Structures are given as structure tokens and as C-alpha cells.
Amino acid sequence: MKKLVLAASLFLLTLVSCKSAKQDIQFTTLVQSSQSWNGQPLPSYPSQEPEVTIIKVIIPGKTKLAWHKHPNINAGILLKGKLTVISENQDTLRLKAGDPIIELVGTWHYGINEKNKPAEIVVFYAGTKGVPLSVKKD
């Protein structure tokens, strides 16, 4: 994990020190937190072998995802459309294109695209090798 953090830090330092011929490179923090979107603290990172996964999910219009939970920390950004996320406690988050999300960890929830157009989200998982990205509720 330390090697991954060091490599990411060196990459960011390289980017910060670079300028294009036309304009400066811009950085915008979309979200930074030690809590999920409903205010719950994120768990500590595991000590097992890390595995980073990035996925793009396209949710068709008028589609509800199954109840599920994530065993590992993950965050995403909604690229297109609108999406509502509802937890087992009825906490509700409404996302529109461009909104970031720090997902719930270990809490049952589902997403729903109530619009006719597809919603598109990219999700980044900071997981553990061999652990699933999500678990569906029976």
C-alpha cells in the first residue's frame, strides 16, 4: 500500500509541476472526506493485499438496482443523467451529472434511475484482492 501511495504522490507532483504551452493545468477537488455520503465514518483500510478497481456503470432509464452493500471503500462521479441512492435507513442522496459520491460501506442500499435516459457513473474501489466489489441482498 505504501508503494501505491508513493507512486500516486510522485505522479501528482509531476502533474503539478507541469504546464501546457497554452494554459496552466487545473485541479479541482470534487470530494474529500473520511465519511460516506450519509455521514457514517469510513472503515480503516485492510492490511491484506490491496486491489484498485475502476468501473463504469450504465443504468438504463426507469431502472432500480438490487439491494446491495460494499465491503470496501469506493467513490464515484456521475457522468450523465440523474441517480437516487437510498439506504436501508431511508437516508436518500440525489445525484445529477457531475456530482461525486463517497459510497456507503457495509450498509444495504440501492440506486434508482427514475428518468427515461440512462445514468452513467464511474466508480473507484479501494479494495482487497479476492473481496467482491458488492454483495447482493437475498
The first five atom37 places (N, CA, C, CB, O) and aatype in JSON, in Angstrom:
{
  "aatype": [12, 11, 11, 10, 19, 10, 0, 0, 15, 10, 13, 10, 10, 16, 10, 19, 15, 4, 11, 15, 0, 11, 5, 3, 9, 5, 13, 16, 16, 10, 19, 5, 15, 15, 5, 15, 17, 2, 7, 5, 14, 10, 14, 15, 18, 14, 15, 5, 6, 14, 6, 19, 16, 9, 9, 11, 19, 9, 9, 14, 7, 11, 16, 11, 10, 0, 17, 8, 11, 8, 14, 2, 9, 2, 0, 7, 9, 10, 10, 11, 7, 11, 10, 16, 19, 9, 15, 6, 2, 5, 3, 16, 10, 1, 10, 11, 0, 7, 3, 14, 9, 9, 6, 10, 19, 7, 16, 17, 8, 18, 7, 9, 2, 6, 11, 2, 11, 14, 0, 6, 9, 19, 19, 13, 18, 0, 7, 16, 11, 7, 19, 14, 10, 15, 19, 11, 11, 3],
  "atom_mask": [
    [1, 1, 1, 1, 1],
    [1, 1, 1, 1, 1],
    [1, 1, 1, 1, 1],
    [1, 1, 1, 1, 1],
    [1, 1, 1, 1, 1],
    [1, 1, 1, 1, 1],
    [1, 1, 1, 1, 1],
    [1, 1, 1, 1, 1],
    [1, 1, 1, 1, 1],
    [1, 1, 1, 1, 1],
    [1, 1, 1, 1, 1],
    [1, 1, 1, 1, 1],
    [1, 1, 1, 1, 1],
    [1, 1, 1, 1, 1],
    [1, 1, 1, 1, 1],
    [1, 1, 1, 1, 1],
    [1, 1, 1, 1, 1],
    [1, 1, 1, 1, 1],
    [1, 1, 1, 1, 1],
    [1, 1, 1, 1, 1],
    [1, 1, 1, 1, 1],
    [1, 1, 1, 1, 1],
    [1, 1, 1, 1, 1],
    [1, 1, 1, 1, 1],
    [1, 1, 1, 1, 1],
    [1, 1, 1, 1, 1],
    [1, 1, 1, 1, 1],
    [1, 1, 1, 1, 1],
    [1, 1, 1, 1, 1],
    [1, 1, 1, 1, 1],
    [1, 1, 1, 1, 1],
    [1, 1, 1, 1, 1],
    [1, 1, 1, 1, 1],
    [1, 1, 1, 1, 1],
    [1, 1, 1, 1, 1],
    [1, 1, 1, 1, 1],
    [1, 1, 1, 1, 1],
    [1, 1, 1, 1, 1],
    [1, 1, 1, 0, 1],
    [1, 1, 1, 1, 1],
    [1, 1, 1, 1, 1],
    [1, 1, 1, 1, 1],
    [1, 1, 1, 1, 1],
    [1, 1, 1, 1, 1],
    [1, 1, 1, 1, 1],
    [1, 1, 1, 1, 1],
    [1, 1, 1, 1, 1],
    [1, 1, 1, 1, 1],
    [1, 1, 1, 1, 1],
    [1, 1, 1, 1, 1],
    [1, 1, 1, 1, 1],
    [1, 1, 1, 1, 1],
    [1, 1, 1, 1, 1],
    [1, 1, 1, 1, 1],
    [1, 1, 1, 1, 1],
    [1, 1, 1, 1, 1],
    [1, 1, 1, 1, 1],
    [1, 1, 1, 1, 1],
    [1, 1, 1, 1, 1],
    [1, 1, 1, 1, 1],
    [1, 1, 1, 0, 1],
    [1, 1, 1, 1, 1],
    [1, 1, 1, 1, 1],
    [1, 1, 1, 1, 1],
    [1, 1, 1, 1, 1],
    [1, 1, 1, 1, 1],
    [1, 1, 1, 1, 1],
    [1, 1, 1, 1, 1],
    [1, 1, 1, 1, 1],
    [1, 1, 1, 1, 1],
    [1, 1, 1, 1, 1],
    [1, 1, 1, 1, 1],
    [1, 1, 1, 1, 1],
    [1, 1, 1, 1, 1],
    [1, 1, 1, 1, 1],
    [1, 1, 1, 0, 1],
    [1, 1, 1, 1, 1],
    [1, 1, 1, 1, 1],
    [1, 1, 1, 1, 1],
    [1, 1, 1, 1, 1],
    [1, 1, 1, 0, 1],
    [1, 1, 1, 1, 1],
    [1, 1, 1, 1, 1],
    [1, 1, 1, 1, 1],
    [1, 1, 1, 1, 1],
    [1, 1, 1, 1, 1],
    [1, 1, 1, 1, 1],
    [1, 1, 1, 1, 1],
    [1, 1, 1, 1, 1],
    [1, 1, 1, 1, 1],
    [1, 1, 1, 1, 1],
    [1, 1, 1, 1, 1],
    [1, 1, 1, 1, 1],
    [1, 1, 1, 1, 1],
    [1, 1, 1, 1, 1],
    [1, 1, 1, 1, 1],
    [1, 1, 1, 1, 1],
    [1, 1, 1, 0, 1],
    [1, 1, 1, 1, 1],
    [1, 1, 1, 1, 1],
    [1, 1, 1, 1, 1],
    [1, 1, 1, 1, 1],
    [1, 1, 1, 1, 1],
    [1, 1, 1, 1, 1],
    [1, 1, 1, 1, 1],
    [1, 1, 1, 0, 1],
    [1, 1, 1, 1, 1],
    [1, 1, 1, 1, 1],
    [1, 1, 1, 1, 1],
    [1, 1, 1, 1, 1],
    [1, 1, 1, 0, 1],
    [1, 1, 1, 1, 1],
    [1, 1, 1, 1, 1],
    [1, 1, 1, 1, 1],
    [1, 1, 1, 1, 1],
    [1, 1, 1, 1, 1],
    [1, 1, 1, 1, 1],
    [1, 1, 1, 1, 1],
    [1, 1, 1, 1, 1],
    [1, 1, 1, 1, 1],
    [1, 1, 1, 1, 1],
    [1, 1, 1, 1, 1],
    [1, 1, 1, 1, 1],
    [1, 1, 1, 1, 1],
    [1, 1, 1, 1, 1],
    [1, 1, 1, 1, 1],
    [1, 1, 1, 0, 1],
    [1, 1, 1, 1, 1],
    [1, 1, 1, 1, 1],
    [1, 1, 1, 0, 1],
    [1, 1, 1, 1, 1],
    [1, 1, 1, 1, 1],
    [1, 1, 1, 1, 1],
    [1, 1, 1, 1, 1],
    [1, 1, 1, 1, 1],
    [1, 1, 1, 1, 1],
    [1, 1, 1, 1, 1],
    [1, 1, 1, 1, 1]
  ],
  "atom_positions": [
    [[0.83, -1.18, 0.0], [0.0, 0.0, 0.0], [0.88, 1.26, 0.0], [-0.95, -0.01, 1.21], [0.56, 2.24, -0.66]],
    [[2.0, 1.21, 0.76], [2.89, 2.37, 0.82], [3.47, 2.68, -0.57], [4.03, 2.13, 1.83], [3.63, 3.84, -0.93]],
    [[3.78, 1.63, -1.34], [4.32, 1.83, -2.69], [3.29, 2.51, -3.58], [4.75, 0.49, -3.31], [3.63, 3.38, -4.38]],
    [[2.01, 2.11, -3.44], [0.94, 2.7, -4.23], [0.77, 4.17, -3.89], [-0.38, 1.95, -4.0], [0.63, 5.01, -4.79]],
    [[0.79, 4.5, -2.6], [0.65, 5.9, -2.17], [1.84, 6.71, -2.66], [0.53, 6.0, -0.63], [1.66, 7.84, -3.13]],
    [[3.06, 6.17, -2.57], [4.25, 6.87, -3.03], [4.19, 7.12, -4.53], [5.52, 6.08, -2.67], [4.49, 8.22, -4.99]],
    [[3.79, 6.1, -5.3], [3.7, 6.26, -6.75], [2.66, 7.31, -7.12], [3.35, 4.92, -7.42], [2.89, 8.14, -8.0]],
    [[1.5, 7.29, -6.45], [0.45, 8.28, -6.72], [0.93, 9.68, -6.36], [-0.84, 7.94, -5.94], [0.64, 10.64, -7.09]],
    [[1.66, 9.82, -5.25], [2.17, 11.13, -4.84], [3.17, 11.67, -5.85], [2.82, 11.04, -3.47], [3.12, 12.85, -6.19]],
    [[4.06, 10.82, -6.33], [5.05, 11.25, -7.33], [4.36, 11.66, -8.62], [6.07, 10.13, -7.61], [4.75, 12.65, -9.25]],
    [[3.34, 10.92, -9.03], [2.59, 11.26, -10.23], [1.93, 12.64, -10.09], [1.52, 10.18, -10.52], [2.01, 13.46, -11.0]],
    [[1.29, 12.88, -8.94], [0.64, 14.17, -8.72], [1.65, 15.31, -8.68], [-0.17, 14.13, -7.42], [1.38, 16.39, -9.21]],
    [[2.79, 15.09, -8.05], [3.83, 16.12, -8.02], [4.31, 16.45, -9.42], [5.01, 15.67, -7.15], [4.56, 17.62, -9.74]],
    [[4.45, 15.44, -10.25], [4.86, 15.65, -11.64], [3.81, 16.48, -12.37], [5.07, 14.3, -12.36], [4.16, 17.41, -13.1]],
    [[2.55, 16.15, -12.18], [1.49, 16.92, -12.83], [1.45, 18.36, -12.36], [0.14, 16.26, -12.58], [1.26, 19.28, -13.16]],
    [[1.63, 18.57, -11.05], [1.57, 19.92, -10.5], [2.68, 20.79, -11.07], [1.65, 19.88, -8.98], [2.49, 21.99, -11.27]],
    [[3.83, 20.19, -11.32], [4.97, 20.97, -11.8], [4.94, 21.2, -13.31], [6.25, 20.29, -11.4], [5.76, 21.96, -13.83]],
    [[4.03, 20.55, -14.03], [3.95, 20.69, -15.49], [2.97, 21.78, -15.88], [3.55, 19.36, -16.13], [1.94, 21.98, -15.23]],
    [[3.29, 22.47, -16.95], [2.38, 23.45, -17.53], [2.29, 23.18, -19.02], [2.85, 24.91, -17.24], [3.27, 22.77, -19.65]],
    [[1.12, 23.42, -19.57], [1.0, 23.3, -21.01], [1.46, 24.61, -21.63], [-0.46, 22.95, -21.43], [1.61, 25.62, -20.93]],
    [[1.67, 24.6, -22.91], [2.12, 25.81, -23.6], [1.05, 26.88, -23.59], [2.52, 25.48, -25.04], [1.37, 28.07, -23.63]],
    [[-0.22, 26.5, -23.53], [-1.31, 27.46, -23.64], [-1.83, 27.94, -22.29], [-2.42, 26.86, -24.41], [-2.14, 29.12, -22.14]],
    [[-1.95, 27.03, -21.29], [-2.53, 27.43, -20.02], [-2.08, 26.49, -18.91], [-4.06, 27.45, -20.11], [-1.55, 25.41, -19.17]],
    [[-2.29, 26.93, -17.68], [-1.94, 26.11, -16.53], [-2.9, 24.93, -16.4], [-1.94, 26.96, -15.24], [-4.07, 25.03, -16.76]],
    [[-2.39, 23.83, -15.88], [-3.22, 22.67, -15.58], [-4.04, 23.02, -14.34], [-2.37, 21.38, -15.35], [-3.51, 23.6, -13.39]],
    [[-5.31, 22.67, -14.33], [-6.19, 23.0, -13.21], [-6.57, 21.73, -12.46], [-7.46, 23.73, -13.71], [-6.82, 20.69, -13.07]],
    [[-6.62, 21.82, -11.15], [-7.04, 20.72, -10.29], [-8.24, 21.18, -9.48], [-5.88, 20.25, -9.35], [-8.23, 22.27, -8.91]],
    [[-9.27, 20.37, -9.43], [-10.46, 20.68, -8.65], [-10.78, 19.46, -7.79], [-11.67, 21.06, -9.57], [-11.0, 18.37, -8.31]],
    [[-10.81, 19.65, -6.49], [-11.21, 18.57, -5.59], [-12.72, 18.47, -5.63], [-10.69, 18.8, -4.13], [-13.42, 19.41, -5.25]],
    [[-13.23, 17.34, -6.09], [-14.68, 17.15, -6.18], [-15.27, 16.73, -4.85], [-15.0, 16.11, -7.25], [-16.38, 17.14, -4.5]],
    [[-14.55, 15.92, -4.11], [-14.99, 15.5, -2.78], [-13.78, 14.95, -2.03], [-16.13, 14.42, -2.86], [-12.91, 14.31, -2.62]],
    [[-13.73, 15.22, -0.73], [-12.66, 14.69, 0.12], [-13.26, 14.54, 1.51], [-11.38, 15.62, 0.14], [-13.68, 15.52, 2.12]],
    [[-13.29, 13.31, 2.01], [-13.95, 13.08, 3.29], [-13.51, 11.75, 3.87], [-15.47, 13.12, 3.13], [-13.05, 10.86, 3.15]],
    [[-13.66, 11.62, 5.17], [-13.45, 10.34, 5.84], [-14.79, 9.72, 6.22], [-12.55, 10.52, 7.1], [-14.86, 8.81, 7.05]],
    [[-15.87, 10.24, 5.58], [-17.22, 9.75, 5.84], [-17.91, 9.43, 4.52], [-18.05, 10.79, 6.64], [-17.6, 10.01, 3.48]],
    [[-18.86, 8.49, 4.56], [-19.68, 8.21, 3.39], [-20.72, 9.32, 3.24], [-20.37, 6.81, 3.5], [-20.78, 10.23, 4.07]],
    [[-21.54, 9.26, 2.19], [-22.47, 10.34, 1.89], [-23.51, 10.56, 2.97], [-23.16, 10.06, 0.61], [-24.08, 11.65, 3.05]],
    [[-23.78, 9.56, 3.82], [-24.77, 9.76, 4.88], [-24.14, 10.12, 6.22], [-25.61, 8.51, 5.04], [-24.81, 10.12, 7.25]],
    [[-22.83, 10.43, 6.2], [-22.15, 10.88, 7.42], [-21.49, 9.8, 8.25], [0.0, 0.0, 0.0], [-20.87, 10.11, 9.27]],
    [[-21.62, 8.54, 7.86], [-21.01, 7.46, 8.61], [-19.5, 7.42, 8.34], [-21.66, 6.11, 8.24], [-19.08, 7.62, 7.21]],
    [[-18.67, 7.15, 9.37], [-17.23, 7.1, 9.15], [-16.84, 5.91, 8.26], [-16.5, 7.0, 10.49], [-17.43, 4.84, 8.35]],
    [[-15.85, 6.12, 7.41], [-15.33, 5.04, 6.57], [-14.47, 4.12, 7.42], [-14.52, 5.6, 5.37], [-13.83, 4.57, 8.37]],
    [[-14.44, 2.82, 7.08], [-13.61, 1.89, 7.85], [-12.13, 2.08, 7.52], [-14.03, 0.44, 7.57], [-11.78, 2.72, 6.53]],
    [[-11.28, 1.51, 8.36], [-9.84, 1.55, 8.1], [-9.54, 0.66, 6.9], [-9.04, 1.08, 9.35], [-10.26, -0.29, 6.61]],
    [[-8.45, 0.99, 6.2], [-8.03, 0.16, 5.09], [-7.54, -1.18, 5.63], [-6.94, 0.86, 4.25], [-6.91, -1.23, 6.69]],
    [[-7.82, -2.26, 4.91], [-7.36, -3.58, 5.36], [-5.84, -3.71, 5.2], [-8.07, -4.7, 4.59], [-5.21, -2.97, 4.46]],
    [[-5.29, -4.67, 5.92], [-3.84, -4.89, 5.83], [-3.49, -5.95, 4.78], [-3.29, -5.31, 7.19], [-2.31, -6.21, 4.54]],
    [[-4.5, -6.56, 4.15], [-4.25, -7.56, 3.11], [-3.83, -6.88, 1.81], [-5.5, -8.44, 2.88], [-3.78, -5.65, 1.72]],
    [[-3.54, -7.71, 0.81], [-3.1, -7.21, -0.49], [-4.15, -6.3, -1.12], [-2.78, -8.38, -1.44], [-5.29, -6.72, -1.33]],
    [[-3.79, -5.05, -1.41], [-4.77, -4.12, -1.98], [-5.06, -4.42, -3.44], [-4.28, -2.69, -1.84], [-4.26, -5.02, -4.15]],
    [[-6.23, -3.98, -3.87], [-6.6, -4.09, -5.27], [-7.49, -2.89, -5.61], [-7.33, -5.45, -5.56], [-8.55, -2.7, -5.0]],
    [[-7.07, -2.1, -6.57], [-7.84, -0.95, -7.02], [-8.6, -1.35, -8.28], [-6.9, 0.28, -7.29], [-8.03, -1.94, -9.2]],
    [[-9.89, -1.02, -8.32], [-10.74, -1.33, -9.46], [-11.49, -0.07, -9.84], [-11.72, -2.5, -9.15], [-12.0, 0.65, -8.97]],
    [[-11.57, 0.21, -11.14], [-12.36, 1.34, -11.64], [-13.35, 0.77, -12.64], [-11.44, 2.45, -12.29], [-12.96, 0.1, -13.6]],
    [[-14.64, 1.04, -12.42], [-15.65, 0.53, -13.34], [-16.57, 1.66, -13.79], [-16.46, -0.6, -12.68], [-16.76, 2.65, -13.08]],
    [[-17.13, 1.49, -14.98], [-18.15, 2.4, -15.47], [-19.46, 1.61, -15.52], [-17.78, 3.0, -16.89], [-19.51, 0.51, -16.06]],
    [[-20.5, 2.19, -14.93], [-21.8, 1.54, -14.87], [-22.79, 2.41, -15.64], [-22.25, 1.31, -13.39], [-22.89, 3.61, -15.4]],
    [[-23.53, 1.8, -16.55], [-24.6, 2.49, -17.26], [-25.91, 1.89, -16.79], [-24.44, 2.38, -18.83], [-26.16, 0.69, -16.97]],
    [[-26.75, 2.72, -16.18], [-28.02, 2.29, -15.64], [-29.13, 2.8, -16.57], [-28.22, 2.82, -14.17], [-29.35, 4.01, -16.66]],
    [[-29.81, 1.9, -17.26], [-30.86, 2.33, -18.18], [-31.95, 3.14, -17.46], [-31.49, 1.12, -18.88], [-32.11, 3.05, -16.24]],
    [[-32.67, 3.93, -18.23], [-33.78, 4.69, -17.69], [-34.81, 3.79, -17.04], [0.0, 0.0, 0.0], [-35.03, 2.65, -17.46]],
    [[-35.46, 4.32, -15.99], [-36.51, 3.6, -15.27], [-36.03, 2.25, -14.73], [-37.71, 3.38, -16.18], [-36.75, 1.26, -14.8]],
    [[-34.8, 2.24, -14.18], [-34.21, 1.0, -13.67], [-33.83, 1.18, -12.2], [-32.98, 0.59, -14.5], [-33.26, 2.19, -11.81]],
    [[-34.17, 0.15, -11.4], [-33.8, 0.12, -9.99], [-32.77, -0.98, -9.79], [-35.06, -0.11, -9.07], [-32.99, -2.12, -10.21]],
    [[-31.65, -0.65, -9.17], [-30.63, -1.65, -8.85], [-31.11, -2.5, -7.67], [-29.27, -0.97, -8.53], [-31.95, -2.06, -6.89]],
    [[-30.57, -3.69, -7.55], [-30.9, -4.57, -6.42], [-30.3, -4.01, -5.13], [-30.37, -6.01, -6.68], [-29.32, -3.27, -5.15]],
    [[-30.92, -4.38, -4.01], [-30.33, -4.05, -2.71], [-28.94, -4.68, -2.67], [-31.23, -4.55, -1.51], [-28.77, -5.84, -3.04]],
    [[-27.95, -3.92, -2.22], [-26.59, -4.44, -2.15], [-25.79, -3.64, -1.11], [-25.89, -4.37, -3.54], [-26.24, -2.6, -0.63]],
    [[-24.61, -4.16, -0.78], [-23.69, -3.42, 0.09], [-22.27, -3.65, -0.43], [-23.82, -3.87, 1.58], [-21.99, -4.63, -1.13]],
    [[-21.39, -2.74, -0.06], [-20.0, -2.8, -0.49], [-19.12, -3.14, 0.72], [-19.56, -1.46, -1.14], [-19.2, -2.47, 1.75]],
    [[-18.26, -4.17, 0.6], [-17.37, -4.5, 1.71], [-16.16, -3.57, 1.79], [-16.91, -5.93, 1.58], [-15.47, -3.55, 2.82]],
    [[-15.88, -2.81, 0.73], [-14.71, -1.94, 0.7], [-15.09, -0.5, 0.36], [-13.68, -2.46, -0.31], [-16.18, -0.24, -0.15]],
    [[-14.19, 0.4, 0.65], [-14.38, 1.82, 0.35], [-14.42, 2.02, -1.16], [-13.25, 2.68, 0.98], [-13.62, 1.45, -1.9]],
    [[-15.37, 2.85, -1.61], [-15.44, 3.22, -3.02], [-16.07, 4.59, -3.16], [-16.23, 2.17, -3.82], [-16.82, 5.05, -2.29]],
    [[-15.75, 5.23, -4.25], [-16.27, 6.57, -4.54], [-16.46, 6.67, -6.04], [-15.33, 7.7, -4.01], [-15.82, 5.96, -6.81]],
    [[-17.33, 7.57, -6.45], [-17.58, 7.7, -7.88], [-18.01, 9.1, -8.25], [0.0, 0.0, 0.0], [-18.13, 9.99, -7.41]],
    [[-18.23, 9.26, -9.54], [-18.75, 10.52, -10.07], [-19.78, 10.18, -11.14], [-17.59, 11.42, -10.64], [-19.53, 9.37, -12.04]],
    [[-20.93, 10.81, -11.03], [-21.99, 10.61, -12.0], [-21.67, 11.45, -13.23], [-23.38, 10.97, -11.42], [-21.63, 12.68, -13.16]],
    [[-21.45, 10.79, -14.36], [-21.07, 11.48, -15.59], [-22.28, 12.0, -16.36], [-20.27, 10.56, -16.48], [-22.24, 13.09, -16.92]],
    [[-23.36, 11.2, -16.37], [-24.56, 11.56, -17.14], [-25.8, 11.16, -16.36], [-24.55, 10.89, -18.53], [-25.79, 10.2, -15.6]],
    [[-26.86, 11.92, -16.56], [-28.15, 11.55, -16.0], [-28.34, 11.96, -14.56], [0.0, 0.0, 0.0], [-27.66, 12.84, -14.03]],
    [[-29.29, 11.29, -13.93], [-29.63, 11.51, -12.52], [-29.77, 10.16, -11.87], [-30.94, 12.36, -12.36], [-30.17, 9.18, -12.5]],
    [[-29.44, 10.1, -10.58], [-29.49, 8.85, -9.84], [-29.85, 9.16, -8.39], [-28.14, 8.09, -9.92], [-29.35, 10.12, -7.81]],
    [[-30.72, 8.34, -7.82], [-31.08, 8.46, -6.41], [-30.57, 7.22, -5.7], [-32.63, 8.63, -6.22], [-30.75, 6.1, -6.18]],
    [[-29.91, 7.42, -4.55], [-29.4, 6.31, -3.75], [-30.13, 6.34, -2.41], [-27.84, 6.41, -3.55], [-30.22, 7.39, -1.77]],
    [[-30.66, 5.18, -1.99], [-31.45, 5.09, -0.77], [-30.89, 3.97, 0.1], [-32.95, 4.84, -1.1], [-30.69, 2.85, -0.37]],
    [[-30.63, 4.28, 1.38], [-30.08, 3.29, 2.31], [-31.21, 2.54, 3.01], [-29.17, 3.96, 3.34], [-32.38, 2.9, 2.9]],
    [[-30.83, 1.5, 3.73], [-31.81, 0.72, 4.48], [-32.51, 1.55, 5.55], [-31.14, -0.49, 5.11], [-33.6, 1.2, 5.98]],
    [[-31.89, 2.65, 5.99], [-32.49, 3.56, 6.97], [-33.27, 4.68, 6.31], [-31.41, 4.15, 7.86], [-33.72, 5.61, 6.98]],
    [[-33.44, 4.58, 4.99], [-34.14, 5.58, 4.18], [-33.38, 6.9, 4.03], [-35.5, 5.85, 4.78], [-33.96, 7.9, 3.63]],
    [[-32.06, 6.9, 4.36], [-31.24, 8.06, 4.0], [-31.26, 8.12, 2.48], [-29.75, 7.94, 4.58], [-31.16, 7.09, 1.82]],
    [[-31.38, 9.32, 1.92], [-31.52, 9.47, 0.47], [-30.54, 10.5, -0.06], [-32.96, 9.87, 0.11], [-30.37, 11.57, 0.52]],
    [[-29.9, 10.16, -1.16], [-28.99, 11.06, -1.84], [-29.42, 11.15, -3.29], [-27.5, 10.57, -1.73], [-29.6, 10.13, -3.96]],
    [[-29.59, 12.38, -3.79], [-29.97, 12.61, -5.19], [-28.76, 13.19, -5.92], [-31.22, 13.57, -5.31], [-28.24, 14.23, -5.54]],
    [[-28.33, 12.49, -6.97], [-27.17, 12.91, -7.74], [-27.59, 13.38, -9.13], [-26.15, 11.76, -7.86], [-28.53, 12.84, -9.72]],
    [[-26.89, 14.38, -9.63], [-27.05, 14.82, -11.02], [-25.67, 14.76, -11.66], [-27.67, 16.29, -11.1], [-24.66, 14.66, -10.95]],
    [[-25.61, 14.83, -12.97], [-24.33, 14.74, -13.68], [-23.31, 15.7, -13.09], [-24.53, 15.03, -15.18], [-23.6, 16.87, -12.87]],
    [[-22.11, 15.18, -12.83], [-21.04, 15.97, -12.25], [-20.91, 15.82, -10.75], [0.0, 0.0, 0.0], [-19.89, 16.22, -10.18]],
    [[-21.92, 15.24, -10.09], [-21.86, 15.08, -8.63], [-20.99, 13.89, -8.24], [-23.28, 14.91, -8.06], [-21.07, 12.83, -8.87]],
    [[-20.15, 14.06, -7.2], [-19.38, 12.93, -6.67], [-20.16, 12.23, -5.57], [-18.01, 13.41, -6.14], [-21.1, 12.78, -5.01]],
    [[-19.74, 11.01, -5.26], [-20.34, 10.25, -4.16], [-19.25, 9.43, -3.49], [-21.5, 9.33, -4.67], [-18.44, 8.79, -4.16]],
    [[-19.23, 9.45, -2.16], [-18.44, 8.51, -1.37], [-19.45, 7.51, -0.84], [-17.6, 9.23, -0.19], [-20.28, 7.83, 0.01]],
    [[-19.37, 6.3, -1.35], [-20.39, 5.29, -1.11], [-20.42, 4.78, 0.33], [-20.18, 4.13, -2.04], [-19.46, 4.92, 1.09]],
    [[-21.57, 4.18, 0.66], [-21.74, 3.51, 1.94], [-20.92, 2.23, 1.94], [-23.25, 3.21, 2.21], [-20.8, 1.57, 0.91]],
    [[-20.36, 1.89, 3.08], [-19.59, 0.64, 3.22], [-20.28, -0.22, 4.27], [-18.08, 0.93, 3.62], [-20.49, 0.21, 5.4]],
    [[-20.63, -1.45, 3.88], [-21.25, -2.38, 4.82], [-22.69, -2.05, 5.17], [0.0, 0.0, 0.0], [-23.21, -2.58, 6.15]],
    [[-23.35, -1.21, 4.39], [-24.74, -0.83, 4.64], [-25.57, -1.14, 3.4], [-24.86, 0.69, 5.01], [-25.18, -0.78, 2.28]],
    [[-26.71, -1.8, 3.59], [-27.58, -2.13, 2.46], [-28.15, -0.86, 1.87], [-28.71, -3.07, 2.91], [-28.56, 0.05, 2.59]],
    [[-28.18, -0.8, 0.55], [-28.73, 0.35, -0.17], [-29.0, -0.05, -1.62], [-27.75, 1.57, -0.1], [-28.61, -1.13, -2.07]],
    [[-29.67, 0.84, -2.34], [-29.9, 0.61, -3.76], [-29.91, 1.96, -4.47], [-31.22, -0.16, -4.01], [-30.09, 3.0, -3.84]],
    [[-29.73, 1.92, -5.78], [-29.82, 3.11, -6.61], [-30.99, 2.96, -7.56], [0.0, 0.0, 0.0], [-31.37, 1.85, -7.93]],
    [[-31.54, 4.09, -7.96], [-32.65, 4.06, -8.9], [-32.51, 5.22, -9.87], [-34.0, 4.12, -8.16], [-32.27, 6.36, -9.48]],
    [[-32.68, 4.91, -11.15], [-32.71, 5.93, -12.2], [-34.18, 6.1, -12.56], [-31.83, 5.52, -13.47], [-34.75, 5.27, -13.26]],
    [[-34.78, 7.17, -12.08], [-36.21, 7.4, -12.3], [-36.5, 8.09, -13.63], [-36.77, 8.23, -11.17], [-37.66, 8.21, -14.03]],
    [[-35.47, 8.53, -14.31], [-35.64, 9.24, -15.58], [-35.68, 8.26, -16.74], [-34.51, 10.27, -15.79], [-35.42, 7.07, -16.56]],
    [[-36.01, 8.76, -17.93], [-36.06, 7.91, -19.12], [-34.69, 7.68, -19.75], [-36.97, 8.52, -20.15], [-34.48, 6.66, -20.4]],
    [[-33.77, 8.61, -19.54], [-32.43, 8.5, -20.13], [-31.5, 7.72, -19.22], [-31.86, 9.89, -20.42], [-31.69, 7.71, -18.0]],
    [[-30.49, 7.05, -19.78], [-29.53, 6.31, -18.96], [-28.72, 7.23, -18.04], [-28.59, 5.51, -19.85], [-28.47, 8.39, -18.35]],
    [[-28.32, 6.68, -16.91], [-27.38, 7.34, -16.0], [-26.05, 6.61, -16.14], [-27.9, 7.33, -14.5], [-26.02, 5.39, -16.27]],
    [[-24.96, 7.37, -16.1], [-23.64, 6.78, -16.28], [-22.75, 7.25, -15.14], [-23.02, 7.18, -17.67], [-22.6, 8.45, -14.9]],
    [[-22.15, 6.3, -14.43], [-21.31, 6.61, -13.29], [-20.0, 5.83, -13.37], [-22.04, 6.3, -11.97], [-20.0, 4.67, -13.78]],
    [[-18.9, 6.46, -13.0], [-17.6, 5.79, -12.88], [-17.32, 5.67, -11.4], [-16.45, 6.58, -13.64], [-17.4, 6.64, -10.65]],
    [[-16.98, 4.44, -10.97], [-16.76, 4.16, -9.56], [-15.34, 3.62, -9.36], [-17.81, 3.15, -9.03], [-14.88, 2.76, -10.11]],
    [[-14.67, 4.13, -8.34], [-13.3, 3.76, -7.98], [-13.35, 2.99, -6.66], [-12.37, 5.02, -7.87], [-13.81, 3.52, -5.65]],
    [[-12.87, 1.75, -6.67], [-12.87, 0.9, -5.48], [-11.45, 0.77, -4.94], [-13.46, -0.49, -5.8], [-10.53, 0.41, -5.68]],
    [[-11.27, 1.04, -3.65], [-10.01, 0.79, -2.95], [-10.24, -0.47, -2.14], [-9.57, 2.03, -2.04], [-10.56, -0.41, -0.95]],
    [[-10.05, -1.61, -2.79], [-10.44, -2.88, -2.19], [-9.3, -3.76, -1.77], [0.0, 0.0, 0.0], [-8.14, -3.34, -1.67]],
    [[-9.67, -5.0, -1.54], [-8.74, -6.04, -1.14], [-8.86, -7.17, -2.16], [-9.02, -6.55, 0.31], [-9.97, -7.56, -2.53]],
    [[-7.73, -7.68, -2.61], [-7.73, -8.75, -3.59], [-8.57, -9.92, -3.1], [-6.29, -9.21, -3.9], [-8.4, -10.39, -1.97]],
    [[-9.48, -10.38, -3.97], [-10.32, -11.52, -3.64], [-11.63, -11.17, -2.96], [0.0, 0.0, 0.0], [-12.47, -12.04, -2.75]],
    [[-11.83, -9.9, -2.59], [-13.08, -9.47, -1.95], [-13.97, -8.86, -3.03], [-12.81, -8.44, -0.78], [-13.51, -8.03, -3.81]],
    [[-15.25, -9.27, -3.08], [-16.13, -8.73, -4.13], [-16.36, -7.23, -3.97], [-17.48, -9.46, -4.1], [-16.26, -6.68, -2.88]],
    [[-16.67, -6.57, -5.1], [-16.95, -5.13, -5.07], [-18.27, -4.84, -4.39], [-16.96, -4.56, -6.49], [-18.41, -3.82, -3.71]],
    [[-19.25, -5.72, -4.58], [-20.54, -5.57, -3.9], [-21.15, -6.94, -3.64], [-21.5, -4.7, -4.74], [-20.78, -7.94, -4.26]],
    [[-22.08, -6.95, -2.72], [-22.78, -8.18, -2.34], [-24.26, -7.9, -2.43], [-22.37, -8.67, -0.89], [-24.75, -6.95, -1.82]],
    [[-25.0, -8.72, -3.19], [-26.45, -8.54, -3.32], [-27.17, -9.15, -2.12], [-26.96, -9.18, -4.63], [-26.75, -10.16, -1.55]],
    [[-28.27, -8.49, -1.77], [-29.11, -8.99, -0.68], [-30.0, -10.09, -1.23], [-29.97, -7.84, -0.04], [-30.53, -9.97, -2.34]],
    [[-30.16, -11.17, -0.46], [-31.03, -12.3, -0.9], [-32.48, -11.92, -0.86], [-30.79, -13.53, -0.03], [-33.34, -12.74, -1.19]]
  ]
}
